[in-house]
Structures are given as C-alpha cells and as structure tokens.
C-alpha cells in the first residue's frame, strides 16, 4: 500500500506539473479531538485540511518531518494519506508539510501540486513536580517546583482546583472530613498534552513541641571559624529547629543555623563558622514548613575561659554568665579538680610542674541541671625558681657494674641530666653520654672508692641544685694459706634517711642467696667455708634506716680448690670396714681412675667415683701389696687435676 502511495505521490509531484507553495492553504493538528499547537509525544495525532479553496475534492498527503520536505530526497515512511493518524515517539520541533492537488491547471494546461509547511513542537508530558511540607494543626505548605508546563492547577482535598504558577507557595488547612490529598496538574497552551501528580498526606504533624536545650559546648573560640555543639532532648521529626544567637549581652537574637530533616534519634549536632570569640547566648526556636509560630527553648550562654601562666601557676578567669548559674565545675583534662560557687569568676592552679602542658575546661551548671562547657584551654607551666636537688642512689649489679638511679622532685619534668664521678678521691668529672636514669657505669677496673653526684635541667631550662653524694660499697676478698677468707669493704654513702644494717651474703652461681649473716664495721673473716659451692661469691647488702632503700656492693669470688681424699690402704675381707678402695672429694664434674699392679698391668679402671675397687681382677683376688693409682678429675671451673700415688691392699 505504501508503495502505491509513493507511486501516486511521485506522479503528483513530477508528472502533474510545477509544485507551488500556496499561501491560501491551511491544515490543523488534531489530538484528542481538539486542534493543538503542541503535540503530545506517544499519543496519536492526525492532520486536517482547513483551507477554503473551491474546486474538486483534493488529493492530500502529509510529510511529518522533522526535516523539510524535499521532493528529490524523502522518506516514504513519513507520508500520511489524508487524516491518517501518526504517533511521534521523540520530542522536538517538526516541520509538517501538506502536499495537496486540487485539480488546478496552469496556463500550459498542467496540473499544479501545492504544499504548505507548519512548524509544530512535540513535547513530553511527565508528572509535574512539587514539594509538600507538613505543618502543625493539619496545615501543609506546597511549593510548585516544576517548570515543564505552561499552566498549572492545584487541588486541595475537596476544594476546587485553582490556577498556580511555577515557584509559587501555598498554605492550606485541611478540615477533618475532607480527603488529605493534593493533585497538581500541568498543561501546555493550545495542547491536549497534560499530566497530574497526586500526593496523599498520610499523617499531619502534632502540635509544635516544647524543646529543652540541655547542653551547650564551646568547641573552639574564633571570630569567623568558631564552633559549638548543642545537645537537646529527643527532637520531633518533621519540624524545623532554628538556632538563634545573641552576642555581647544583647537581647536581640538572630538565626545562625537551621536544622531540618531530623530523625527520631537526633539529640545533638555541631554548628561551625560562628563568631565565638566573645560571649554569646543561644536558644532554639521550633517552627514548621508553614512558618508557624512556636515556642523557644531555654537559653544557654557560652563560657569563655582564659588562661595566664605565672611562676608554677596558671590563672584562669571567665566573665560572669548572664543567665543565672548554680555553680561551676573545673576539669583538668577529664578530671574534676574544683567545684566553684556561682559567684566565682577566677581560679588559680598552683604547684604545677614546669614545662608540663595543662588543659582545662569549665562547666557552668544552670538551674535544672542544664550545662554550658567552655572550650579547652591549654597552657605550659613556667617557672623562675631553681629546681630542688634530686636524690641519687648507687649500687652494684650482678655483673659488678655500678647502677645509678636518680629521683627528681615530683613537680619537676626532667629534660636533661648531668652525672659527675670521682674515683679514688680525685676531683669530680662529668660522665659524657648520660641521658637518662637508671644509668649503668661500666667499671673496667674496680677502684678503691668511687662516688657520684648529679644535677638535672627541667622543661623550663633551669638547672637544679646538686644532688646528694652517693658512694657504693667496694668489697675486697682474699684467702689465706690456712683456707680462711678475709673480707674488707668501704662504707656506703647516700641514703637520705641514714644507713641501717649491713649484711654479708654468700651467693650461688645462679646468684641466689646461699647464706647470709649480719656484720658490723668494715671487715670480716670467714673461717667456716661452705663446701657446697666451689666458687664462693660474697657481697655486702646495706639497707637504709627506714628499710625503704637497699644497695649492694660488688661481688668478690673466691675459688675453692678441688678436694680429693684418697686412702693409703684397704682390707677387702668383708668385715664392713675399709672393704673397698674409694676416692672421695668435692668440686669436680668428671672423674676417672686407673690402678696398676707392680708389673704395670691395669687391674681396675672406672669413671664412677662412688664405685670403688674391691681388690678383684677378672674374678680373682689380687694379692696383698702396694698398687699404683692415677686419678684424673675436671673441676667445676673447667680445669683438670691429676693425682698419683700408691695404695696398700691388706689381706
């Protein structure tokens, strides 16, 4: 069919004679039974000739564009016959061309084909957009935000629809019987194209709530970038909460922030970019989308805390609060340090540590328990007073190195230390590289005496008074030819409450105490040596009079020689007396013995010191006589000992 129409149109245009644009032609766009200037997308439209030219019934075609009709280059699918409907799928501007043959002929007798063009616009018809704000007392506020259509009507509940404009705001109060529905309809001028958006109000807001402003926190003080945090009771969703500020004692409040879209858990929020350098008071006003007049909360005013440093003191002051308070609480970090009366506007923190940073917050308590907290102010304590002397204590460790501990006064923050040492009564010299305590002075050669004293510098760069002098106990020991051990030691110097008791301790190789006994004076002779240890490790322990402090001397070690007790004879006659030849001794770890007869033949060998020889060899009794033995042992200190001799076998 389309092919036949194409042939017919081709014949009209090319064989009937010239094409003529006749200004007397006319056609209309018909959509939803009305003539339109704006066509609605995705809805059928037809075109109707409206010219009044006389003549026979015309043959009419329409070309739907959007491009201009070109008889030499056209799309046959865009031709319509007569009033056939067409549906536009895309919005835009279209050139609609009417091609008509009324049977007219020109002076040459050829049929004239006429065409007439109109530019029509095809538009979409989306649902119009508007916002609805719920208000108290069954009120709502509507804002027409849509800009698509030329004309709008708005219908509230059962009320008649009214004409509105884009950007317009309207407030309406629903009665209790009409349906809580709003319908916005948008239309184009001279068009059947329109659409509507219905909105049902599912719930109205309750009455404007009364708000309690429970806490105001000043986060920081600044003329332009100040910040506060506020805490309230649970906020009612749907309402608008306006934060208002009055500065410098003024009674005039102005809006500084507005909180919308709160949830049922909203209880606090933070406001930035405020002028908080000067005292200010805040309140919260409750309203709704209809700007209904509501109540305002209680008023809370900022606490602007200032701090000034003095000699080991920080003075804090603040202006009196314009809203009555019941008192103040002062905090150092999170620790409450003072509860102050309502009349207070200053406080001095004393006996502070020089160089230490202190941070304070002040909380004003209002009637009803409401609070206002200052921003945290931090300051470093300073001083001009020479720091008190430290307490220095010296002792030897188990490696015979001097360990020094220094205790500075509690109110001092030590930044640098200096340790001085005197050896054998010489002048004091500064020990380089001492940065902190405890400090170990690695003594390479034990002196007859060594003493120390120290100073420190605090965080303010002030050097302390020199400490007490401390001298650890130096112990010396030697063993006499008779086997006694003679011990001598120096007196300890350095306890701040005086020296108490001295104790001589004998230590095991693992440094546990084997035995101890009190001593007096500066010497002691040990005549009853302990044979459970080869290495006798002595040290002196000194305690202060109060028993609160303890110091130790160096450790002196006396080596006991290997002890071997070898009998000169034995009688293997099974009488229970001297039946075996057995070597006894101490302070060795490895043992071996060989026994030779007079011919040099080995008749007994063993590495068990407790076994002993019973005078037998290969199951035979050895004859009485003298036998040679060789004993080898490895001492506990790793050295080797060898003993030889003869033993007499008596039968």
C-alpha positions as CSV (number, residue, x, y, z in Angstrom):
1,X,0.0,0.0,0.0
2,X,2.8,2.4,1.0
3,X,4.5,1.6,-2.3
4,X,1.3,2.5,-4.3
5,X,1.1,5.8,-2.3
6,X,4.6,6.5,-3.1
7,X,3.9,6.0,-6.8
8,X,0.9,8.2,-6.6
9,X,2.8,10.9,-4.8
10,X,5.6,10.7,-7.3
11,X,3.2,11.1,-10.1
12,X,1.5,14.1,-8.5
13,X,4.8,15.8,-7.8
14,X,6.7,15.1,-11.0
15,X,4.1,14.4,-13.7
16,X,1.4,16.8,-12.8
17,X,3.4,20.0,-13.3
18,X,5.1,22.5,-11.2
19,X,5.0,22.5,-7.3
20,X,3.6,25.6,-5.8
21,X,3.5,26.9,-2.3
22,X,0.1,28.4,-1.9
23,X,-0.4,30.9,1.0
24,X,-4.1,30.2,1.0
25,X,-3.6,26.6,2.2
26,X,-4.3,25.6,5.8
27,X,-4.3,22.5,8.0
28,X,-4.7,21.7,11.7
29,X,-3.1,19.2,14.1
30,X,-5.9,17.2,15.8
31,X,-5.1,15.4,19.1
32,X,-7.7,14.1,21.5
33,X,-10.4,15.7,19.2
34,X,-9.0,19.2,19.5
35,X,-6.8,21.4,17.4
36,X,-3.5,21.8,19.0
37,X,-0.3,23.8,18.5
38,X,1.7,21.5,20.8
39,X,1.7,17.7,20.1
40,X,2.0,15.2,22.9
41,X,4.6,12.5,22.5
42,X,3.5,8.9,22.3
43,X,-0.1,9.8,21.6
44,X,-1.8,9.6,18.1
45,X,-2.3,12.8,16.1
46,X,-3.9,13.5,12.7
47,X,-3.8,16.4,10.3
48,X,-6.9,18.1,8.8
49,X,-7.1,20.4,5.9
50,X,-8.8,23.7,6.8
51,X,-8.4,25.7,3.5
52,X,-11.5,27.2,1.9
53,X,-10.2,27.0,-1.7
54,X,-13.0,26.0,-4.2
55,X,-12.7,23.1,-6.6
56,X,-13.0,19.3,-6.7
57,X,-12.2,17.2,-3.7
58,X,-8.4,17.5,-3.3
59,X,-5.8,14.7,-3.0
60,X,-3.8,15.4,0.2
61,X,-0.7,13.9,1.7
62,X,1.3,15.0,4.8
63,X,5.0,14.7,5.4
64,X,5.8,14.6,9.2
65,X,9.4,15.6,9.1
66,X,11.2,16.7,11.3
67,X,13.2,17.8,8.3
68,X,11.9,19.9,5.4
69,X,10.2,18.0,2.6
70,X,12.5,17.5,-0.4
71,X,10.7,16.0,-3.5
72,X,14.0,14.6,-4.7
73,X,15.1,13.1,-1.4
74,X,12.4,12.0,1.1
75,X,11.4,9.1,3.3
76,X,8.2,7.4,2.1
77,X,7.6,6.1,5.6
78,X,6.9,9.6,6.8
79,X,4.0,10.2,4.4
80,X,0.4,10.2,5.6
81,X,-2.7,10.0,3.4
82,X,-5.4,12.4,4.3
83,X,-6.3,12.2,8.0
84,X,-4.4,9.0,8.8
85,X,-3.1,9.1,12.5
86,X,0.6,9.3,13.4
87,X,2.4,8.9,16.7
88,X,5.6,10.8,17.5
89,X,8.0,8.9,19.7
90,X,10.6,11.7,20.3
91,X,10.1,15.3,21.5
92,X,11.3,18.2,19.4
93,X,10.4,20.6,16.6
94,X,9.0,19.1,13.5
95,X,8.3,20.7,10.0
96,X,4.9,19.3,8.9
97,X,4.3,19.6,5.1
98,X,0.9,19.4,3.5
99,X,1.1,18.2,-0.2
100,X,-2.2,18.8,-2.0
101,X,-3.6,18.5,-5.5
102,X,-6.9,20.4,-6.0
103,X,-7.2,19.7,-9.8
104,X,-5.9,23.1,-10.7
105,X,-4.0,23.5,-14.0
106,X,-1.6,26.2,-15.1
107,X,-1.6,28.2,-18.3
108,X,0.1,25.4,-20.1
109,X,-2.6,23.0,-19.1
110,X,-0.5,21.1,-16.5
111,X,-1.9,20.1,-13.1
112,X,-0.5,22.1,-10.2
113,X,0.6,20.4,-6.9
114,X,0.7,22.7,-3.9
115,X,2.4,22.3,-0.5
116,X,2.1,24.1,2.8
117,X,4.5,24.0,5.8
118,X,3.9,24.4,9.6
119,X,6.5,24.0,12.4
120,X,4.9,22.2,15.3
121,X,6.5,21.2,18.6
122,X,6.2,17.7,20.1
123,X,6.6,17.6,23.9
124,X,6.7,15.1,26.7
125,X,4.1,15.0,29.4
126,X,5.9,14.0,32.7
127,X,4.2,14.2,36.0
128,X,4.6,17.7,37.4
129,X,6.9,18.0,40.5
130,X,6.0,19.8,43.7
131,X,7.1,19.6,47.3
132,X,4.8,19.3,50.3
133,X,5.8,20.4,53.8
134,X,3.7,19.1,56.7
135,X,2.8,21.5,59.4
136,X,1.1,21.5,62.7
137,X,-2.7,21.9,63.1
138,X,-3.5,19.9,59.8
139,X,-1.7,22.5,57.7
140,X,0.5,21.9,54.7
141,X,2.7,24.1,52.5
142,X,3.0,23.3,48.8
143,X,5.8,24.7,46.6
144,X,5.4,24.3,42.9
145,X,8.9,23.4,41.7
146,X,8.0,22.1,38.3
147,X,9.0,24.2,35.2
148,X,7.9,21.8,32.4
149,X,4.4,23.1,31.6
150,X,2.9,26.4,30.6
151,X,-0.1,26.2,33.0
152,X,-0.7,24.5,36.4
153,X,-3.8,23.9,38.6
154,X,-3.6,22.7,42.2
155,X,-6.4,20.9,44.0
156,X,-6.5,20.5,47.8
157,X,-8.8,17.8,49.1
158,X,-12.4,18.5,48.2
159,X,-11.7,22.2,47.4
160,X,-12.0,23.4,43.8
161,X,-8.8,23.4,41.7
162,X,-7.0,26.7,41.5
163,X,-4.6,28.1,39.0
164,X,-1.0,28.3,40.2
165,X,2.4,29.2,38.8
166,X,5.8,27.6,38.9
167,X,7.7,28.7,42.0
168,X,4.5,29.6,43.9
169,X,4.0,28.6,47.6
170,X,0.6,27.9,49.0
171,X,-0.6,27.1,52.5
172,X,-3.7,25.1,53.1
173,X,-5.5,23.8,56.2
174,X,-7.4,20.6,55.8
175,X,-10.6,20.0,57.8
176,X,-11.2,16.7,59.5
177,X,-13.7,15.4,56.9
178,X,-12.1,16.0,53.5
179,X,-9.6,13.6,52.0
180,X,-6.0,14.7,52.7
181,X,-4.9,14.6,49.0
182,X,-3.2,17.2,46.8
183,X,-3.3,17.0,43.0
184,X,-1.1,19.2,40.7
185,X,-1.9,19.2,37.0
186,X,0.3,20.7,34.3
187,X,-0.9,21.6,30.8
188,X,0.6,23.2,27.7
189,X,-1.1,26.2,26.0
190,X,-3.2,25.1,22.9
191,X,-2.4,21.5,23.6
192,X,-4.2,18.3,24.7
193,X,-1.0,17.3,26.4
194,X,-1.2,17.2,30.2
195,X,-0.4,15.1,33.3
196,X,-1.2,15.1,37.0
197,X,0.7,14.2,40.2
198,X,-1.4,13.2,43.2
199,X,0.1,13.2,46.8
200,X,-1.7,11.8,49.8
201,X,-0.9,13.2,53.2
202,X,-0.6,10.1,55.3
203,X,-0.1,11.9,58.6
204,X,-0.1,15.5,59.9
205,X,2.3,16.9,62.4
206,X,1.3,17.2,66.0
207,X,1.3,20.5,67.9
208,X,4.6,22.4,67.9
209,X,6.7,20.7,70.6
210,X,8.4,22.4,73.6
211,X,12.1,21.9,73.4
212,X,14.6,21.6,76.2
213,X,18.2,22.9,75.5
214,X,20.2,20.6,77.8
215,X,23.9,21.3,76.9
216,X,26.0,23.8,75.1
217,X,29.6,23.0,74.3
218,X,32.0,25.6,73.0
219,X,34.4,23.6,70.8
220,X,36.8,26.5,70.0
221,X,36.9,30.3,70.1
222,X,37.4,32.2,66.8
223,X,35.9,35.3,65.2
224,X,34.9,33.5,62.0
225,X,35.6,29.8,62.4
226,X,34.2,29.2,65.8
227,X,32.3,26.0,66.6
228,X,29.7,24.9,69.1
229,X,27.9,21.7,69.8
230,X,24.4,21.5,71.3
231,X,22.6,18.7,73.0
232,X,18.8,18.6,73.3
233,X,16.1,16.2,74.3
234,X,14.8,13.9,71.7
235,X,13.7,16.0,68.7
236,X,10.3,15.5,67.0
237,X,10.8,14.6,63.3
238,X,9.0,16.9,60.7
239,X,9.6,20.2,62.4
240,X,12.2,22.8,61.7
241,X,14.6,23.8,64.5
242,X,16.1,27.3,64.3
243,X,19.3,28.0,66.3
244,X,19.4,31.7,67.3
245,X,22.3,33.7,68.8
246,X,22.6,36.9,70.8
247,X,26.1,38.3,71.2
248,X,27.8,40.5,73.8
249,X,24.8,40.7,76.2
250,X,22.3,41.7,73.5
251,X,18.7,40.7,73.9
252,X,18.2,40.5,70.1
253,X,18.5,37.0,68.7
254,X,19.4,36.3,65.0
255,X,19.3,33.0,63.1
256,X,22.7,31.2,62.8
257,X,21.6,27.8,61.7
258,X,18.5,25.7,60.8
259,X,18.1,22.0,61.4
260,X,15.8,20.2,59.1
261,X,15.0,16.5,58.3
262,X,15.7,15.4,61.9
263,X,15.2,11.7,62.8
264,X,13.7,10.3,65.9
265,X,17.2,9.8,67.4
266,X,18.6,13.3,66.7
267,X,19.7,14.7,70.0
268,X,22.9,16.7,69.2
269,X,24.6,18.4,66.3
270,X,27.5,20.8,65.7
271,X,27.5,24.3,64.1
272,X,30.6,25.7,62.5
273,X,31.8,29.1,61.2
274,X,30.5,31.2,64.1
275,X,32.0,34.1,65.9
276,X,32.7,32.5,69.3
277,X,35.5,34.8,70.4
278,X,33.1,36.8,72.5
279,X,30.5,35.5,75.0
280,X,27.1,34.7,73.3
281,X,23.8,33.2,74.3
282,X,21.9,30.7,72.2
283,X,18.3,29.4,72.1
284,X,16.4,27.1,69.7
285,X,13.1,28.1,68.1
286,X,10.7,25.5,66.8
287,X,8.7,26.1,63.7
288,X,7.4,24.1,60.6
289,X,7.2,24.4,56.8
290,X,4.3,26.8,57.2
291,X,6.4,29.1,59.4
292,X,4.1,28.5,62.3
293,X,4.9,30.5,65.5
294,X,6.2,28.1,68.1
295,X,7.9,28.2,71.5
296,X,11.6,28.8,72.1
297,X,13.8,26.7,74.3
298,X,15.6,27.8,77.4
299,X,18.7,30.0,76.9
300,X,22.3,28.8,77.4
301,X,25.3,31.1,77.2
302,X,28.9,30.2,76.3
303,X,31.6,30.1,78.9
304,X,34.7,31.8,77.5
305,X,37.7,30.6,79.6
306,X,41.0,32.4,79.6
307,X,44.4,31.2,81.0
308,X,47.5,33.1,82.0
309,X,50.8,31.4,83.2
310,X,52.8,32.6,86.2
311,X,55.6,31.0,88.4
312,X,54.4,27.4,88.6
313,X,50.9,28.6,88.4
314,X,48.1,29.1,85.8
315,X,45.4,31.7,86.5
316,X,42.0,31.0,84.9
317,X,39.3,33.6,84.6
318,X,35.9,33.9,82.8
319,X,33.1,36.5,82.6
320,X,30.1,36.1,84.8
321,X,27.3,34.3,83.0
322,X,24.3,36.5,82.0
323,X,22.0,33.6,82.7
324,X,21.9,32.6,86.4
325,X,24.0,29.5,87.3
326,X,24.1,27.3,90.4
327,X,27.9,26.8,90.3
328,X,30.9,25.8,88.2
329,X,33.0,22.6,87.7
330,X,36.6,22.9,86.7
331,X,38.3,20.0,84.9
332,X,41.9,19.2,84.2
333,X,41.6,17.0,81.1
334,X,38.6,14.8,82.2
335,X,39.5,15.0,86.0
336,X,37.3,17.2,88.2
337,X,39.7,19.4,90.2
338,X,37.4,22.1,91.7
339,X,33.7,22.8,92.4
340,X,33.2,26.5,92.5
341,X,30.3,28.8,93.6
342,X,28.1,30.7,91.2
343,X,29.9,34.0,92.2
344,X,33.3,32.7,91.1
345,X,35.0,34.1,88.0
346,X,38.6,33.2,88.7
347,X,40.7,30.2,89.8
348,X,44.5,29.7,90.2
349,X,46.1,26.2,89.7
350,X,49.2,26.1,91.9
351,X,52.4,23.9,92.4
352,X,52.5,23.0,88.7
353,X,55.3,21.1,87.0
354,X,57.5,23.3,85.0
355,X,57.2,22.6,81.3
356,X,54.2,20.4,81.6
357,X,51.1,21.2,79.4
358,X,47.9,21.6,81.3
359,X,44.4,21.7,79.7
360,X,41.3,23.0,81.4
361,X,37.6,23.1,80.8
362,X,35.0,25.0,82.8
363,X,31.4,23.8,83.1
364,X,28.6,26.1,84.2
365,X,25.7,24.4,85.9
366,X,22.4,26.0,85.2
367,X,19.1,25.6,87.2
368,X,17.5,22.3,86.1
369,X,20.9,20.7,85.6
370,X,21.5,22.2,82.2
371,X,25.2,22.8,81.4
372,X,27.4,25.1,79.3
373,X,31.0,23.9,78.8
374,X,33.9,26.1,77.7
375,X,36.4,25.3,75.0
376,X,39.5,23.5,76.3
377,X,42.4,26.0,77.0
378,X,45.9,24.6,77.2
379,X,49.0,26.2,78.6
380,X,52.5,25.2,79.5
381,X,53.5,25.9,83.1
382,X,56.6,28.1,83.5
383,X,58.9,28.9,86.5
384,X,61.8,31.1,87.6
385,X,62.6,29.1,90.7
386,X,65.8,27.0,90.8
387,X,64.6,23.3,91.0
388,X,65.2,21.3,94.1
389,X,68.1,18.8,94.3
390,X,67.4,15.3,93.1
391,X,68.1,12.2,95.1
392,X,70.8,9.9,93.8
393,X,71.3,6.3,94.8
394,X,74.2,3.9,93.7
395,X,74.5,0.1,93.8
396,X,76.4,-2.7,92.1
397,X,74.6,-5.1,89.8
398,X,75.3,-8.8,89.4
399,X,77.8,-8.0,86.7
400,X,79.8,-5.8,89.0
401,X,78.7,-2.6,87.2
402,X,77.6,0.5,89.1
403,X,73.9,1.3,88.6
404,X,72.7,4.8,89.5
405,X,69.1,5.8,90.0
406,X,68.1,9.5,90.2
407,X,64.7,10.6,91.7
408,X,63.7,14.2,90.8
409,X,61.0,16.0,92.8
410,X,57.5,15.1,91.7
411,X,56.7,18.6,90.5
412,X,59.7,18.6,88.1
413,X,59.7,17.5,84.4
414,X,63.3,16.4,83.8
415,X,64.6,17.2,80.3
416,X,68.4,16.8,80.7
417,X,70.7,15.3,83.3
418,X,74.4,15.6,84.2
419,X,76.3,12.9,86.2
420,X,79.7,13.5,87.8
421,X,82.1,10.9,89.1
422,X,85.1,10.9,91.5
423,X,87.4,7.8,91.5
424,X,89.7,7.2,94.5
425,X,89.2,10.7,95.9
426,X,90.0,12.6,92.7
427,X,88.1,15.7,91.6
428,X,84.7,15.1,90.1
429,X,84.4,14.8,86.3
430,X,81.3,14.9,84.1
431,X,80.4,11.5,82.6
432,X,79.6,12.0,78.9
433,X,76.6,10.4,77.2
434,X,74.3,10.2,80.3
435,X,70.8,10.9,79.0
436,X,68.5,9.2,81.5
437,X,68.3,7.1,84.6
438,X,68.8,4.4,85.7
439,X,72.3,4.6,84.3
440,X,75.0,1.9,84.3
441,X,78.6,3.0,84.8
442,X,80.6,0.2,83.2
443,X,83.6,-0.1,85.6
444,X,86.5,-1.8,83.8
445,X,88.8,-1.9,86.9
446,X,87.4,-1.9,90.4
447,X,88.6,1.2,92.2
448,X,89.3,1.6,95.9
449,X,86.4,4.1,96.1
450,X,84.0,5.7,93.7
451,X,81.5,8.5,94.3
452,X,78.8,10.3,92.3
453,X,76.6,13.4,92.3
454,X,74.1,14.7,89.7
455,X,72.1,17.7,88.5
456,X,69.1,18.0,86.1
457,X,67.5,20.7,83.9
458,X,63.8,20.9,83.8
459,X,61.5,21.7,80.9
460,X,61.9,25.5,81.6
461,X,65.7,25.2,81.1
462,X,66.5,25.7,84.8
463,X,69.3,23.7,86.4
464,X,68.7,22.1,89.7
465,X,70.7,22.2,92.9
466,X,73.4,19.5,93.1
467,X,72.2,16.1,94.5
468,X,73.5,14.3,97.5
469,X,76.8,12.4,97.1
470,X,76.5,8.6,96.8
471,X,79.3,6.1,97.1
472,X,78.6,2.4,96.7
473,X,80.3,-0.2,98.9
474,X,83.6,-1.6,97.5
475,X,84.3,-5.1,98.7
476,X,87.7,-6.9,98.6
477,X,88.4,-10.5,99.5
478,X,91.5,-12.8,99.8
479,X,92.0,-16.4,101.0
480,X,94.8,-17.2,103.5
481,X,97.0,-20.3,103.3
482,X,95.0,-21.7,106.2
483,X,91.9,-21.5,104.0
484,X,90.2,-18.6,105.7
485,X,88.6,-15.8,103.6
486,X,89.3,-12.2,104.8
487,X,86.7,-9.6,103.6
488,X,87.1,-5.8,103.7
489,X,84.7,-3.1,102.5
490,X,84.1,0.6,102.3
491,X,81.1,2.3,104.0
492,X,78.1,3.3,101.9
493,X,77.3,6.9,101.4
494,X,74.0,8.2,100.0
495,X,70.9,7.2,102.0
496,X,68.7,10.3,102.7
497,X,67.5,8.8,106.0
498,X,70.8,7.4,107.1
499,X,72.5,4.0,106.9
500,X,71.0,1.0,108.7
501,X,72.2,-2.6,108.8
502,X,75.0,-4.3,106.8
503,X,74.6,-8.0,105.8
504,X,77.2,-10.3,104.3
505,X,75.6,-12.6,101.6
506,X,77.1,-15.7,100.1
507,X,75.6,-16.4,96.6
508,X,75.3,-19.4,94.4
509,X,76.5,-19.5,90.8
510,X,72.9,-18.6,89.9
511,X,73.0,-15.6,92.2
512,X,70.6,-16.9,94.7
513,X,71.4,-16.4,98.4
514,X,73.1,-19.5,99.9
515,X,73.6,-18.0,103.3
516,X,73.7,-14.5,105.0
517,X,74.6,-13.1,108.3
518,X,74.8,-9.6,109.8
519,X,78.2,-7.8,110.0
520,X,79.5,-4.6,111.6
521,X,82.5,-2.5,110.9
522,X,84.3,-2.8,107.7
523,X,85.8,-6.3,107.8
524,X,85.0,-10.0,108.4
525,X,86.9,-13.3,108.3
526,X,85.0,-16.4,107.1
527,X,86.6,-19.4,108.9
528,X,83.8,-21.8,108.2
529,X,83.8,-22.1,104.4
530,X,80.8,-23.5,102.6
531,X,81.7,-26.7,100.7
532,X,78.5,-26.9,98.7
533,X,79.9,-24.5,96.1
534,X,83.4,-24.4,94.6
535,X,83.1,-20.7,93.8
536,X,82.4,-18.6,97.0
537,X,80.6,-15.4,95.8
538,X,80.5,-12.7,98.5
539,X,78.7,-9.4,98.5
540,X,77.6,-6.8,101.1
541,X,74.0,-5.7,101.4
542,X,73.1,-2.3,103.0
543,X,69.7,-1.1,103.9
544,X,68.6,2.4,104.9
545,X,67.4,3.1,108.5
546,X,63.8,3.1,107.4
547,X,64.3,-0.1,105.3
548,X,62.9,1.7,102.2
549,X,66.1,1.6,100.2
550,X,68.7,-1.1,99.5
551,X,72.2,-1.1,97.9
552,X,74.7,-3.8,97.2
553,X,78.5,-4.0,96.9
554,X,80.4,-5.6,94.1
555,X,80.7,-9.4,94.1
556,X,84.0,-10.9,95.1
557,X,84.7,-14.6,94.1
558,X,87.0,-17.0,96.0
559,X,87.7,-20.2,94.2
560,X,88.0,-23.3,96.4
561,X,90.4,-25.9,95.1
562,X,89.4,-29.4,94.1
563,X,89.4,-31.7,97.2
564,X,90.3,-35.3,96.8
565,X,90.5,-37.7,99.8
566,X,92.4,-40.9,98.8
567,X,93.0,-43.6,101.5
568,X,96.5,-45.2,101.8
569,X,95.2,-48.7,102.2
570,X,92.1,-51.0,102.4
571,X,91.2,-54.5,103.7
572,X,88.8,-56.3,101.4
573,X,87.8,-59.0,104.0
574,X,84.1,-58.4,104.0
575,X,84.1,-57.2,107.6
576,X,82.3,-54.0,106.6
577,X,85.3,-51.8,107.4
578,X,87.6,-50.5,104.5
579,X,86.4,-53.3,102.2
580,X,86.9,-51.1,99.1
581,X,89.4,-48.6,97.8
582,X,87.2,-45.5,97.3
583,X,88.2,-41.9,96.3
584,X,86.0,-39.1,97.9
585,X,86.1,-35.4,97.0
586,X,84.4,-32.2,96.0
587,X,84.3,-29.5,93.3
588,X,84.7,-31.7,90.2
589,X,82.4,-32.8,87.5
590,X,84.3,-35.6,85.7
591,X,86.3,-38.5,87.3
592,X,88.5,-41.3,86.1
593,X,90.8,-43.8,88.0
594,X,93.3,-46.4,86.9
595,X,95.0,-48.9,89.3
596,X,98.2,-50.8,88.3
597,X,99.9,-53.8,89.9
598,X,103.6,-53.9,90.4
599,X,104.1,-55.2,86.8
600,X,102.3,-52.1,85.4
601,X,99.3,-54.0,84.5
602,X,95.9,-52.2,84.8
603,X,93.8,-54.2,87.3
604,X,91.0,-51.6,87.7
605,X,89.5,-48.7,85.8
606,X,86.4,-46.6,86.4
607,X,84.7,-43.2,85.7
608,X,82.4,-43.6,88.7
609,X,83.8,-42.0,91.8
610,X,81.3,-43.8,94.0
611,X,82.1,-47.4,92.8
612,X,85.4,-48.2,94.5
613,X,87.8,-51.2,94.0
614,X,87.2,-54.3,95.9
615,X,90.6,-55.9,95.2
616,X,89.4,-58.2,92.5
617,X,90.6,-58.6,88.9
618,X,88.9,-60.8,86.4
619,X,87.1,-62.6,89.2
620,X,90.4,-63.3,91.1
621,X,91.5,-61.8,94.4
622,X,94.6,-59.7,93.9
623,X,97.4,-60.4,96.3
624,X,98.3,-58.1,99.2
625,X,100.8,-55.5,98.4
626,X,101.3,-52.0,97.0
627,X,99.3,-50.8,93.9
628,X,99.8,-47.6,92.0
629,X,96.8,-45.4,91.2
630,X,96.2,-42.5,88.8
631,X,93.2,-40.2,89.4
632,X,92.0,-37.5,86.8
633,X,89.2,-35.0,87.5
634,X,87.7,-32.0,85.7
635,X,86.9,-29.2,88.2
636,X,83.7,-27.2,88.2
637,X,85.5,-24.3,86.7
638,X,86.7,-26.4,83.7
639,X,90.3,-27.0,84.9
640,X,91.9,-30.5,85.1
641,X,93.6,-32.1,88.1
642,X,95.8,-35.3,88.2
643,X,96.8,-37.2,91.3
644,X,99.0,-40.3,91.5
645,X,100.2,-42.5,94.4
646,X,100.1,-45.9,96.0
647,X,97.6,-47.8,98.0
648,X,98.3,-50.9,100.1
649,X,96.0,-53.9,99.7
650,X,96.0,-55.8,103.1
651,X,94.6,-59.3,103.4
